[in-house]
Amino acid sequence: MSADQQTETDAPEAVVESGSVVEAVESDSVDELVETTPEAATPDEADAAPRMSKREEALTNEGEIAADYLEELLDIADLDGDIDTYNEGGRAHVSILTESAVLVGKSGEVLDALQELARLAVMTETGHRSRLMLDIAGHRDKQRSQLQDLAADAIAEVQSTGEAVRLTPMNPYQRKIVHDAIAAAGLVSESEGEEPHRRVVVWPKR
């Protein structure tokens, strides 16, 4: 996590070649007072730690709040796991690195619940809704890969038959991944139905 740097320079030290400092101060025959000017920071030093935008600072703060909250939950549950935070795609991300699948649950249900709790903890602390994303044991990365493969199959079918393809119901996060993959292939997709049965429909080029 980067932070603002502030260059501080100590006051120049007095150099006394002969006599005492007291004698030099009390003397009425001081002809000249020489002051040294501290060296300014070089451009490279000034650019070493770029200033974060307010948005980045806010996202970093969200990640830290969520990480603290989740760390307390791990302690209570007596579970091991390393927590990492980062910002990506305009969201704060928190990842719990663990070998235990207990916190993921069947089809990621426990993971989704913990994500909502972490978002609630952030909102309680900041007063603002959070779009924070939580991953545990790499579950979301694996899920993303599977959904992209599913989208690729749908794209191939649409291009082959020229007919629309309706996928199985998904949550908003899953649908977003599929929509992005469809758009990248140059096809059109939309969501239809009501939660929790809302699904992606892939259309051929119109």
PyMOL CGO cylinders between C-alpha atoms (Angstrom):
from pymol import cmd
from pymol.cgo import CYLINDER

trace = [
    CYLINDER, 0.00, 0.00, 0.00, 1.60, 3.26, -1.12, 0.3, 1, 1, 1, 1, 1, 1,
    CYLINDER, 1.60, 3.26, -1.12, 1.55, 6.39, 1.01, 0.3, 1, 1, 1, 1, 1, 1,
    CYLINDER, 1.55, 6.39, 1.01, 2.39, 10.05, 0.59, 0.3, 1, 1, 1, 1, 1, 1,
    CYLINDER, 2.39, 10.05, 0.59, 6.01, 10.91, 1.08, 0.3, 1, 1, 1, 1, 1, 1,
    CYLINDER, 6.01, 10.91, 1.08, 7.02, 14.10, 2.80, 0.3, 1, 1, 1, 1, 1, 1,
    CYLINDER, 7.02, 14.10, 2.80, 10.64, 15.23, 2.54, 0.3, 1, 1, 1, 1, 1, 1,
    CYLINDER, 10.64, 15.23, 2.54, 11.96, 16.56, 5.78, 0.3, 1, 1, 1, 1, 1, 1,
    CYLINDER, 11.96, 16.56, 5.78, 15.34, 18.25, 6.11, 0.3, 1, 1, 1, 1, 1, 1,
    CYLINDER, 15.34, 18.25, 6.11, 17.13, 18.82, 9.38, 0.3, 1, 1, 1, 1, 1, 1,
    CYLINDER, 17.13, 18.82, 9.38, 18.35, 22.33, 10.12, 0.3, 1, 1, 1, 1, 1, 1,
    CYLINDER, 18.35, 22.33, 10.12, 21.97, 22.86, 9.00, 0.3, 1, 1, 1, 1, 1, 1,
    CYLINDER, 21.97, 22.86, 9.00, 24.56, 22.17, 11.69, 0.3, 1, 1, 1, 1, 1, 1,
    CYLINDER, 24.56, 22.17, 11.69, 26.89, 24.97, 12.82, 0.3, 1, 1, 1, 1, 1, 1,
    CYLINDER, 26.89, 24.97, 12.82, 30.56, 24.30, 12.11, 0.3, 1, 1, 1, 1, 1, 1,
    CYLINDER, 30.56, 24.30, 12.11, 33.02, 25.88, 14.59, 0.3, 1, 1, 1, 1, 1, 1,
    CYLINDER, 33.02, 25.88, 14.59, 36.64, 25.88, 13.51, 0.3, 1, 1, 1, 1, 1, 1,
    CYLINDER, 36.64, 25.88, 13.51, 38.03, 27.64, 16.60, 0.3, 1, 1, 1, 1, 1, 1,
    CYLINDER, 38.03, 27.64, 16.60, 36.76, 29.02, 19.88, 0.3, 1, 1, 1, 1, 1, 1,
    CYLINDER, 36.76, 29.02, 19.88, 33.42, 28.11, 21.42, 0.3, 1, 1, 1, 1, 1, 1,
    CYLINDER, 33.42, 28.11, 21.42, 29.92, 28.44, 20.09, 0.3, 1, 1, 1, 1, 1, 1,
    CYLINDER, 29.92, 28.44, 20.09, 29.08, 30.77, 22.99, 0.3, 1, 1, 1, 1, 1, 1,
    CYLINDER, 29.08, 30.77, 22.99, 31.93, 33.13, 22.07, 0.3, 1, 1, 1, 1, 1, 1,
    CYLINDER, 31.93, 33.13, 22.07, 30.79, 33.25, 18.45, 0.3, 1, 1, 1, 1, 1, 1,
    CYLINDER, 30.79, 33.25, 18.45, 27.23, 34.15, 19.46, 0.3, 1, 1, 1, 1, 1, 1,
    CYLINDER, 27.23, 34.15, 19.46, 28.23, 36.82, 21.97, 0.3, 1, 1, 1, 1, 1, 1,
    CYLINDER, 28.23, 36.82, 21.97, 30.79, 38.51, 19.69, 0.3, 1, 1, 1, 1, 1, 1,
    CYLINDER, 30.79, 38.51, 19.69, 29.84, 41.98, 18.32, 0.3, 1, 1, 1, 1, 1, 1,
    CYLINDER, 29.84, 41.98, 18.32, 32.23, 41.65, 15.41, 0.3, 1, 1, 1, 1, 1, 1,
    CYLINDER, 32.23, 41.65, 15.41, 30.39, 39.01, 13.40, 0.3, 1, 1, 1, 1, 1, 1,
    CYLINDER, 30.39, 39.01, 13.40, 30.92, 40.15, 9.83, 0.3, 1, 1, 1, 1, 1, 1,
    CYLINDER, 30.92, 40.15, 9.83, 28.81, 37.65, 8.00, 0.3, 1, 1, 1, 1, 1, 1,
    CYLINDER, 28.81, 37.65, 8.00, 26.23, 35.00, 8.69, 0.3, 1, 1, 1, 1, 1, 1,
    CYLINDER, 26.23, 35.00, 8.69, 26.20, 32.18, 6.16, 0.3, 1, 1, 1, 1, 1, 1,
    CYLINDER, 26.20, 32.18, 6.16, 23.12, 30.04, 5.89, 0.3, 1, 1, 1, 1, 1, 1,
    CYLINDER, 23.12, 30.04, 5.89, 23.02, 26.86, 3.91, 0.3, 1, 1, 1, 1, 1, 1,
    CYLINDER, 23.02, 26.86, 3.91, 19.95, 25.94, 1.89, 0.3, 1, 1, 1, 1, 1, 1,
    CYLINDER, 19.95, 25.94, 1.89, 18.83, 22.31, 2.01, 0.3, 1, 1, 1, 1, 1, 1,
    CYLINDER, 18.83, 22.31, 2.01, 18.92, 20.48, -1.29, 0.3, 1, 1, 1, 1, 1, 1,
    CYLINDER, 18.92, 20.48, -1.29, 15.56, 20.19, -3.03, 0.3, 1, 1, 1, 1, 1, 1,
    CYLINDER, 15.56, 20.19, -3.03, 14.28, 16.73, -3.84, 0.3, 1, 1, 1, 1, 1, 1,
    CYLINDER, 14.28, 16.73, -3.84, 15.15, 15.53, -7.32, 0.3, 1, 1, 1, 1, 1, 1,
    CYLINDER, 15.15, 15.53, -7.32, 12.30, 14.86, -9.79, 0.3, 1, 1, 1, 1, 1, 1,
    CYLINDER, 12.30, 14.86, -9.79, 12.95, 11.13, -9.48, 0.3, 1, 1, 1, 1, 1, 1,
    CYLINDER, 12.95, 11.13, -9.48, 12.52, 11.29, -5.69, 0.3, 1, 1, 1, 1, 1, 1,
    CYLINDER, 12.52, 11.29, -5.69, 9.36, 13.36, -6.02, 0.3, 1, 1, 1, 1, 1, 1,
    CYLINDER, 9.36, 13.36, -6.02, 7.83, 10.82, -8.40, 0.3, 1, 1, 1, 1, 1, 1,
    CYLINDER, 7.83, 10.82, -8.40, 8.91, 7.77, -6.38, 0.3, 1, 1, 1, 1, 1, 1,
    CYLINDER, 8.91, 7.77, -6.38, 5.58, 7.53, -4.54, 0.3, 1, 1, 1, 1, 1, 1,
    CYLINDER, 5.58, 7.53, -4.54, 2.76, 8.96, -6.69, 0.3, 1, 1, 1, 1, 1, 1,
    CYLINDER, 2.76, 8.96, -6.69, -0.20, 10.38, -4.83, 0.3, 1, 1, 1, 1, 1, 1,
    CYLINDER, -0.20, 10.38, -4.83, -3.25, 8.12, -4.76, 0.3, 1, 1, 1, 1, 1, 1,
    CYLINDER, -3.25, 8.12, -4.76, -6.53, 9.54, -6.00, 0.3, 1, 1, 1, 1, 1, 1,
    CYLINDER, -6.53, 9.54, -6.00, -9.34, 9.98, -3.50, 0.3, 1, 1, 1, 1, 1, 1,
    CYLINDER, -9.34, 9.98, -3.50, -11.15, 7.10, -5.17, 0.3, 1, 1, 1, 1, 1, 1,
    CYLINDER, -11.15, 7.10, -5.17, -8.15, 4.78, -4.77, 0.3, 1, 1, 1, 1, 1, 1,
    CYLINDER, -8.15, 4.78, -4.77, -7.77, 5.84, -1.14, 0.3, 1, 1, 1, 1, 1, 1,
    CYLINDER, -7.77, 5.84, -1.14, -11.45, 5.08, -0.51, 0.3, 1, 1, 1, 1, 1, 1,
    CYLINDER, -11.45, 5.08, -0.51, -11.17, 1.64, -2.12, 0.3, 1, 1, 1, 1, 1, 1,
    CYLINDER, -11.17, 1.64, -2.12, -8.02, 0.86, -0.15, 0.3, 1, 1, 1, 1, 1, 1,
    CYLINDER, -8.02, 0.86, -0.15, -9.83, 1.84, 3.03, 0.3, 1, 1, 1, 1, 1, 1,
    CYLINDER, -9.83, 1.84, 3.03, -12.73, -0.47, 2.11, 0.3, 1, 1, 1, 1, 1, 1,
    CYLINDER, -12.73, -0.47, 2.11, -10.35, -3.37, 1.65, 0.3, 1, 1, 1, 1, 1, 1,
    CYLINDER, -10.35, -3.37, 1.65, -8.66, -2.75, 5.00, 0.3, 1, 1, 1, 1, 1, 1,
    CYLINDER, -8.66, -2.75, 5.00, -11.99, -2.55, 6.85, 0.3, 1, 1, 1, 1, 1, 1,
    CYLINDER, -11.99, -2.55, 6.85, -13.21, -5.78, 5.25, 0.3, 1, 1, 1, 1, 1, 1,
    CYLINDER, -13.21, -5.78, 5.25, -9.89, -7.53, 5.90, 0.3, 1, 1, 1, 1, 1, 1,
    CYLINDER, -9.89, -7.53, 5.90, -10.01, -6.62, 9.60, 0.3, 1, 1, 1, 1, 1, 1,
    CYLINDER, -10.01, -6.62, 9.60, -13.59, -7.85, 9.86, 0.3, 1, 1, 1, 1, 1, 1,
    CYLINDER, -13.59, -7.85, 9.86, -12.83, -11.14, 8.10, 0.3, 1, 1, 1, 1, 1, 1,
    CYLINDER, -12.83, -11.14, 8.10, -9.71, -11.69, 10.18, 0.3, 1, 1, 1, 1, 1, 1,
    CYLINDER, -9.71, -11.69, 10.18, -11.84, -11.51, 13.33, 0.3, 1, 1, 1, 1, 1, 1,
    CYLINDER, -11.84, -11.51, 13.33, -14.24, -14.07, 11.84, 0.3, 1, 1, 1, 1, 1, 1,
    CYLINDER, -14.24, -14.07, 11.84, -11.35, -16.42, 11.08, 0.3, 1, 1, 1, 1, 1, 1,
    CYLINDER, -11.35, -16.42, 11.08, -10.12, -16.09, 14.66, 0.3, 1, 1, 1, 1, 1, 1,
    CYLINDER, -10.12, -16.09, 14.66, -13.59, -16.82, 16.04, 0.3, 1, 1, 1, 1, 1, 1,
    CYLINDER, -13.59, -16.82, 16.04, -13.97, -19.87, 13.78, 0.3, 1, 1, 1, 1, 1, 1,
    CYLINDER, -13.97, -19.87, 13.78, -10.39, -20.95, 14.57, 0.3, 1, 1, 1, 1, 1, 1,
    CYLINDER, -10.39, -20.95, 14.57, -9.58, -21.18, 10.85, 0.3, 1, 1, 1, 1, 1, 1,
    CYLINDER, -9.58, -21.18, 10.85, -6.25, -20.44, 9.18, 0.3, 1, 1, 1, 1, 1, 1,
    CYLINDER, -6.25, -20.44, 9.18, -5.94, -18.14, 6.21, 0.3, 1, 1, 1, 1, 1, 1,
    CYLINDER, -5.94, -18.14, 6.21, -3.83, -15.30, 4.84, 0.3, 1, 1, 1, 1, 1, 1,
    CYLINDER, -3.83, -15.30, 4.84, -5.70, -12.19, 3.72, 0.3, 1, 1, 1, 1, 1, 1,
    CYLINDER, -5.70, -12.19, 3.72, -4.67, -10.09, 0.75, 0.3, 1, 1, 1, 1, 1, 1,
    CYLINDER, -4.67, -10.09, 0.75, -6.25, -6.85, -0.48, 0.3, 1, 1, 1, 1, 1, 1,
    CYLINDER, -6.25, -6.85, -0.48, -5.97, -4.96, -3.76, 0.3, 1, 1, 1, 1, 1, 1,
    CYLINDER, -5.97, -4.96, -3.76, -7.96, -2.64, -6.03, 0.3, 1, 1, 1, 1, 1, 1,
    CYLINDER, -7.96, -2.64, -6.03, -9.03, -3.64, -9.52, 0.3, 1, 1, 1, 1, 1, 1,
    CYLINDER, -9.03, -3.64, -9.52, -11.74, -2.60, -11.95, 0.3, 1, 1, 1, 1, 1, 1,
    CYLINDER, -11.74, -2.60, -11.95, -12.99, 0.17, -9.69, 0.3, 1, 1, 1, 1, 1, 1,
    CYLINDER, -12.99, 0.17, -9.69, -13.59, -2.21, -6.77, 0.3, 1, 1, 1, 1, 1, 1,
    CYLINDER, -13.59, -2.21, -6.77, -11.84, -3.20, -3.59, 0.3, 1, 1, 1, 1, 1, 1,
    CYLINDER, -11.84, -3.20, -3.59, -10.88, -6.88, -3.61, 0.3, 1, 1, 1, 1, 1, 1,
    CYLINDER, -10.88, -6.88, -3.61, -10.16, -9.11, -0.63, 0.3, 1, 1, 1, 1, 1, 1,
    CYLINDER, -10.16, -9.11, -0.63, -8.76, -12.60, -1.06, 0.3, 1, 1, 1, 1, 1, 1,
    CYLINDER, -8.76, -12.60, -1.06, -8.47, -15.24, 1.67, 0.3, 1, 1, 1, 1, 1, 1,
    CYLINDER, -8.47, -15.24, 1.67, -5.77, -17.77, 0.88, 0.3, 1, 1, 1, 1, 1, 1,
    CYLINDER, -5.77, -17.77, 0.88, -6.68, -21.02, 2.58, 0.3, 1, 1, 1, 1, 1, 1,
    CYLINDER, -6.68, -21.02, 2.58, -6.81, -24.74, 1.86, 0.3, 1, 1, 1, 1, 1, 1,
    CYLINDER, -6.81, -24.74, 1.86, -10.15, -25.08, 3.63, 0.3, 1, 1, 1, 1, 1, 1,
    CYLINDER, -10.15, -25.08, 3.63, -13.32, -25.18, 1.54, 0.3, 1, 1, 1, 1, 1, 1,
    CYLINDER, -13.32, -25.18, 1.54, -15.55, -24.57, 4.57, 0.3, 1, 1, 1, 1, 1, 1,
    CYLINDER, -15.55, -24.57, 4.57, -15.68, -20.83, 3.88, 0.3, 1, 1, 1, 1, 1, 1,
    CYLINDER, -15.68, -20.83, 3.88, -16.68, -21.37, 0.25, 0.3, 1, 1, 1, 1, 1, 1,
    CYLINDER, -16.68, -21.37, 0.25, -19.60, -23.74, 0.78, 0.3, 1, 1, 1, 1, 1, 1,
    CYLINDER, -19.60, -23.74, 0.78, -21.69, -25.54, -1.80, 0.3, 1, 1, 1, 1, 1, 1,
    CYLINDER, -21.69, -25.54, -1.80, -21.70, -23.60, -5.08, 0.3, 1, 1, 1, 1, 1, 1,
    CYLINDER, -21.70, -23.60, -5.08, -20.06, -20.68, -3.27, 0.3, 1, 1, 1, 1, 1, 1,
    CYLINDER, -20.06, -20.68, -3.27, -23.07, -19.96, -1.05, 0.3, 1, 1, 1, 1, 1, 1,
    CYLINDER, -23.07, -19.96, -1.05, -21.00, -19.36, 2.11, 0.3, 1, 1, 1, 1, 1, 1,
    CYLINDER, -21.00, -19.36, 2.11, -18.58, -17.20, 0.12, 0.3, 1, 1, 1, 1, 1, 1,
    CYLINDER, -18.58, -17.20, 0.12, -21.43, -15.04, -1.19, 0.3, 1, 1, 1, 1, 1, 1,
    CYLINDER, -21.43, -15.04, -1.19, -22.83, -14.66, 2.34, 0.3, 1, 1, 1, 1, 1, 1,
    CYLINDER, -22.83, -14.66, 2.34, -19.42, -13.65, 3.74, 0.3, 1, 1, 1, 1, 1, 1,
    CYLINDER, -19.42, -13.65, 3.74, -19.04, -11.14, 0.93, 0.3, 1, 1, 1, 1, 1, 1,
    CYLINDER, -19.04, -11.14, 0.93, -22.33, -9.50, 1.87, 0.3, 1, 1, 1, 1, 1, 1,
    CYLINDER, -22.33, -9.50, 1.87, -21.28, -9.40, 5.53, 0.3, 1, 1, 1, 1, 1, 1,
    CYLINDER, -21.28, -9.40, 5.53, -17.97, -7.79, 4.57, 0.3, 1, 1, 1, 1, 1, 1,
    CYLINDER, -17.97, -7.79, 4.57, -19.80, -5.19, 2.46, 0.3, 1, 1, 1, 1, 1, 1,
    CYLINDER, -19.80, -5.19, 2.46, -22.11, -4.49, 5.39, 0.3, 1, 1, 1, 1, 1, 1,
    CYLINDER, -22.11, -4.49, 5.39, -19.10, -4.01, 7.68, 0.3, 1, 1, 1, 1, 1, 1,
    CYLINDER, -19.10, -4.01, 7.68, -17.66, -1.49, 5.22, 0.3, 1, 1, 1, 1, 1, 1,
    CYLINDER, -17.66, -1.49, 5.22, -20.97, 0.38, 4.91, 0.3, 1, 1, 1, 1, 1, 1,
    CYLINDER, -20.97, 0.38, 4.91, -21.33, 0.50, 8.70, 0.3, 1, 1, 1, 1, 1, 1,
    CYLINDER, -21.33, 0.50, 8.70, -17.86, 2.03, 8.99, 0.3, 1, 1, 1, 1, 1, 1,
    CYLINDER, -17.86, 2.03, 8.99, -17.95, 4.43, 6.03, 0.3, 1, 1, 1, 1, 1, 1,
    CYLINDER, -17.95, 4.43, 6.03, -21.63, 5.17, 5.59, 0.3, 1, 1, 1, 1, 1, 1,
    CYLINDER, -21.63, 5.17, 5.59, -21.43, 4.23, 1.90, 0.3, 1, 1, 1, 1, 1, 1,
    CYLINDER, -21.43, 4.23, 1.90, -22.48, 1.10, -0.01, 0.3, 1, 1, 1, 1, 1, 1,
    CYLINDER, -22.48, 1.10, -0.01, -19.59, -1.06, -1.16, 0.3, 1, 1, 1, 1, 1, 1,
    CYLINDER, -19.59, -1.06, -1.16, -19.07, -3.16, -4.30, 0.3, 1, 1, 1, 1, 1, 1,
    CYLINDER, -19.07, -3.16, -4.30, -16.22, -5.04, -2.65, 0.3, 1, 1, 1, 1, 1, 1,
    CYLINDER, -16.22, -5.04, -2.65, -15.42, -8.48, -4.06, 0.3, 1, 1, 1, 1, 1, 1,
    CYLINDER, -15.42, -8.48, -4.06, -14.36, -11.37, -1.85, 0.3, 1, 1, 1, 1, 1, 1,
    CYLINDER, -14.36, -11.37, -1.85, -12.59, -14.51, -3.04, 0.3, 1, 1, 1, 1, 1, 1,
    CYLINDER, -12.59, -14.51, -3.04, -11.72, -17.51, -0.91, 0.3, 1, 1, 1, 1, 1, 1,
    CYLINDER, -11.72, -17.51, -0.91, -9.36, -20.36, -1.88, 0.3, 1, 1, 1, 1, 1, 1,
    CYLINDER, -9.36, -20.36, -1.88, -9.34, -19.09, -5.49, 0.3, 1, 1, 1, 1, 1, 1,
    CYLINDER, -9.34, -19.09, -5.49, -13.01, -20.06, -5.95, 0.3, 1, 1, 1, 1, 1, 1,
    CYLINDER, -13.01, -20.06, -5.95, -13.95, -17.01, -8.01, 0.3, 1, 1, 1, 1, 1, 1,
    CYLINDER, -13.95, -17.01, -8.01, -10.93, -17.39, -10.29, 0.3, 1, 1, 1, 1, 1, 1,
    CYLINDER, -10.93, -17.39, -10.29, -11.94, -20.99, -11.03, 0.3, 1, 1, 1, 1, 1, 1,
    CYLINDER, -11.94, -20.99, -11.03, -15.55, -19.92, -11.50, 0.3, 1, 1, 1, 1, 1, 1,
    CYLINDER, -15.55, -19.92, -11.50, -14.53, -17.15, -13.92, 0.3, 1, 1, 1, 1, 1, 1,
    CYLINDER, -14.53, -17.15, -13.92, -12.62, -19.66, -16.04, 0.3, 1, 1, 1, 1, 1, 1,
    CYLINDER, -12.62, -19.66, -16.04, -15.59, -22.05, -16.10, 0.3, 1, 1, 1, 1, 1, 1,
    CYLINDER, -15.59, -22.05, -16.10, -18.02, -19.27, -17.06, 0.3, 1, 1, 1, 1, 1, 1,
    CYLINDER, -18.02, -19.27, -17.06, -15.74, -18.06, -19.84, 0.3, 1, 1, 1, 1, 1, 1,
    CYLINDER, -15.74, -18.06, -19.84, -15.65, -21.63, -21.20, 0.3, 1, 1, 1, 1, 1, 1,
    CYLINDER, -15.65, -21.63, -21.20, -19.47, -21.74, -20.99, 0.3, 1, 1, 1, 1, 1, 1,
    CYLINDER, -19.47, -21.74, -20.99, -19.70, -18.44, -22.87, 0.3, 1, 1, 1, 1, 1, 1,
    CYLINDER, -19.70, -18.44, -22.87, -17.30, -19.75, -25.53, 0.3, 1, 1, 1, 1, 1, 1,
    CYLINDER, -17.30, -19.75, -25.53, -19.54, -22.81, -26.07, 0.3, 1, 1, 1, 1, 1, 1,
    CYLINDER, -19.54, -22.81, -26.07, -22.61, -20.57, -26.39, 0.3, 1, 1, 1, 1, 1, 1,
    CYLINDER, -22.61, -20.57, -26.39, -20.82, -18.31, -28.87, 0.3, 1, 1, 1, 1, 1, 1,
    CYLINDER, -20.82, -18.31, -28.87, -19.85, -21.31, -31.01, 0.3, 1, 1, 1, 1, 1, 1,
    CYLINDER, -19.85, -21.31, -31.01, -23.43, -22.63, -30.99, 0.3, 1, 1, 1, 1, 1, 1,
    CYLINDER, -23.43, -22.63, -30.99, -24.92, -19.27, -31.94, 0.3, 1, 1, 1, 1, 1, 1,
    CYLINDER, -24.92, -19.27, -31.94, -22.43, -18.80, -34.77, 0.3, 1, 1, 1, 1, 1, 1,
    CYLINDER, -22.43, -18.80, -34.77, -23.11, -22.33, -36.01, 0.3, 1, 1, 1, 1, 1, 1,
    CYLINDER, -23.11, -22.33, -36.01, -26.92, -22.31, -35.87, 0.3, 1, 1, 1, 1, 1, 1,
    CYLINDER, -26.92, -22.31, -35.87, -27.73, -18.63, -36.14, 0.3, 1, 1, 1, 1, 1, 1,
    CYLINDER, -27.73, -18.63, -36.14, -30.21, -19.11, -33.30, 0.3, 1, 1, 1, 1, 1, 1,
    CYLINDER, -30.21, -19.11, -33.30, -30.31, -17.53, -29.84, 0.3, 1, 1, 1, 1, 1, 1,
    CYLINDER, -30.31, -17.53, -29.84, -28.97, -19.58, -26.91, 0.3, 1, 1, 1, 1, 1, 1,
    CYLINDER, -28.97, -19.58, -26.91, -30.38, -19.32, -23.39, 0.3, 1, 1, 1, 1, 1, 1,
    CYLINDER, -30.38, -19.32, -23.39, -28.02, -20.23, -20.54, 0.3, 1, 1, 1, 1, 1, 1,
    CYLINDER, -28.02, -20.23, -20.54, -28.85, -21.56, -17.09, 0.3, 1, 1, 1, 1, 1, 1,
    CYLINDER, -28.85, -21.56, -17.09, -29.84, -19.05, -14.35, 0.3, 1, 1, 1, 1, 1, 1,
    CYLINDER, -29.84, -19.05, -14.35, -26.94, -17.16, -12.77, 0.3, 1, 1, 1, 1, 1, 1,
    CYLINDER, -26.94, -17.16, -12.77, -26.35, -14.50, -10.16, 0.3, 1, 1, 1, 1, 1, 1,
    CYLINDER, -26.35, -14.50, -10.16, -25.42, -10.95, -11.25, 0.3, 1, 1, 1, 1, 1, 1,
    CYLINDER, -25.42, -10.95, -11.25, -21.66, -11.54, -10.81, 0.3, 1, 1, 1, 1, 1, 1,
    CYLINDER, -21.66, -11.54, -10.81, -21.75, -14.63, -13.00, 0.3, 1, 1, 1, 1, 1, 1,
    CYLINDER, -21.75, -14.63, -13.00, -23.89, -12.95, -15.66, 0.3, 1, 1, 1, 1, 1, 1,
    CYLINDER, -23.89, -12.95, -15.66, -21.45, -10.03, -15.83, 0.3, 1, 1, 1, 1, 1, 1,
    CYLINDER, -21.45, -10.03, -15.83, -18.58, -12.38, -16.67, 0.3, 1, 1, 1, 1, 1, 1,
    CYLINDER, -18.58, -12.38, -16.67, -20.62, -14.04, -19.43, 0.3, 1, 1, 1, 1, 1, 1,
    CYLINDER, -20.62, -14.04, -19.43, -21.84, -10.70, -20.84, 0.3, 1, 1, 1, 1, 1, 1,
    CYLINDER, -21.84, -10.70, -20.84, -18.23, -9.47, -21.05, 0.3, 1, 1, 1, 1, 1, 1,
    CYLINDER, -18.23, -9.47, -21.05, -17.13, -12.61, -22.89, 0.3, 1, 1, 1, 1, 1, 1,
    CYLINDER, -17.13, -12.61, -22.89, -20.04, -12.37, -25.34, 0.3, 1, 1, 1, 1, 1, 1,
    CYLINDER, -20.04, -12.37, -25.34, -19.32, -8.69, -26.04, 0.3, 1, 1, 1, 1, 1, 1,
    CYLINDER, -19.32, -8.69, -26.04, -15.62, -9.44, -26.61, 0.3, 1, 1, 1, 1, 1, 1,
    CYLINDER, -15.62, -9.44, -26.61, -16.67, -11.96, -29.30, 0.3, 1, 1, 1, 1, 1, 1,
    CYLINDER, -16.67, -11.96, -29.30, -18.74, -9.31, -31.08, 0.3, 1, 1, 1, 1, 1, 1,
    CYLINDER, -18.74, -9.31, -31.08, -22.12, -10.85, -30.26, 0.3, 1, 1, 1, 1, 1, 1,
    CYLINDER, -22.12, -10.85, -30.26, -25.07, -9.47, -28.32, 0.3, 1, 1, 1, 1, 1, 1,
    CYLINDER, -25.07, -9.47, -28.32, -26.40, -10.73, -24.99, 0.3, 1, 1, 1, 1, 1, 1,
    CYLINDER, -26.40, -10.73, -24.99, -29.09, -9.70, -22.56, 0.3, 1, 1, 1, 1, 1, 1,
    CYLINDER, -29.09, -9.70, -22.56, -30.56, -10.91, -19.29, 0.3, 1, 1, 1, 1, 1, 1,
    CYLINDER, -30.56, -10.91, -19.29, -34.13, -12.12, -18.98, 0.3, 1, 1, 1, 1, 1, 1,
    CYLINDER, -34.13, -12.12, -18.98, -36.32, -13.37, -16.15, 0.3, 1, 1, 1, 1, 1, 1,
    CYLINDER, -36.32, -13.37, -16.15, -36.55, -12.54, -12.48, 0.3, 1, 1, 1, 1, 1, 1,
    CYLINDER, -36.55, -12.54, -12.48, -34.07, -13.28, -9.70, 0.3, 1, 1, 1, 1, 1, 1,
    CYLINDER, -34.07, -13.28, -9.70, -33.03, -15.89, -8.73, 0.3, 1, 1, 1, 1, 1, 1,
    CYLINDER, -33.03, -15.89, -8.73, -33.92, -17.39, -12.13, 0.3, 1, 1, 1, 1, 1, 1,
    CYLINDER, -33.92, -17.39, -12.13, -32.51, -14.60, -14.28, 0.3, 1, 1, 1, 1, 1, 1,
    CYLINDER, -32.51, -14.60, -14.28, -30.42, -15.91, -17.18, 0.3, 1, 1, 1, 1, 1, 1,
    CYLINDER, -30.42, -15.91, -17.18, -28.25, -14.72, -20.06, 0.3, 1, 1, 1, 1, 1, 1,
    CYLINDER, -28.25, -14.72, -20.06, -29.54, -14.97, -23.63, 0.3, 1, 1, 1, 1, 1, 1,
    CYLINDER, -29.54, -14.97, -23.63, -26.94, -14.88, -26.42, 0.3, 1, 1, 1, 1, 1, 1,
    CYLINDER, -26.94, -14.88, -26.42, -28.08, -13.54, -29.80, 0.3, 1, 1, 1, 1, 1, 1,
    CYLINDER, -28.08, -13.54, -29.80, -26.45, -13.74, -33.21, 0.3, 1, 1, 1, 1, 1, 1,
    CYLINDER, -26.45, -13.74, -33.21, -25.27, -10.53, -34.84, 0.3, 1, 1, 1, 1, 1, 1,
    CYLINDER, -25.27, -10.53, -34.84, -28.26, -8.43, -35.80, 0.3, 1, 1, 1, 1, 1, 1,
]
cmd.load_cgo(trace, "trace")
